[in-house]
Amino acid sequence: MERADVAEEREELTPTQALRIAWFWWITLLFLPFFVFLYVIVDVMIGSGVENPAAAEAWFIASLVWTGLGVPTAFLLRSVVFKAYWTGGVVEPRQYLRGMILVWATIELAGIISLVGCAVTHTVMPNILPAMVAFMLFAPLWPSGRAMIDPVGASEDAHVFRHPR
């Protein structure tokens, strides 16, 4: 088969299906750091490792750099993927999934990097702080799917445009 035939055979993803997939990813990514956190707490509490404050500070700075650079970059890339939404259209379901999973994964990776820093250095502070920030960024970004079904209108047209909520 040719490449065009394969693309035609691929089923079209509906907004409802995309929203279900998005909820699956969001819930999975919501609980993943929780289990890593439980492991870290058990490891720090009963582990036989030696605390390494110098390494903890270096890991803390590295996780802050990732959070400070990676998360805004992910939001920027999502806005590129969601270009149709900002110009008055709707986002295709596959593009919605790509954009949202990119942002979610970046935020979650920031939290997991911080938690791994806790485990590696056998300390809780200061590495738990970026993990908490990552959780606070992630939690309110649940999938709504509005970008797939509710166009906001062109920002240049005052009669049609309304600010997204």
C-alpha angles and dihedrals in degrees: 000000000000123000093252091055091052091051091050091050092054109102118245112248114231123214090248092054091045090051091052090050090047091052090050091053093044094051092044091050090045093059099036095077090044091062091044088050091052090051091049093050092049091045094050095043100047101015120117095217123122119246114249110195094177092055090044091058092048091048090047092054091047092051090048090052091050091048093045095048105025101048097051089044090053091051090049092051090047090055088054090050090046094049092124090059094053092049094054103272136097128264118247111247094244091050090049090055093046093050097044097043089050091056094041094048092048093051093045092048089055090055094045092049088055093048092048086053088057091052096044096048095035090231131112100202132093096006095062090066098070088045090056091047090051091051091049090051093046102045099067093046095082115153114268100164093214092130089063097051111017115063114200095208130243112309090224093059109076093190094058106028123095126170115258114243 
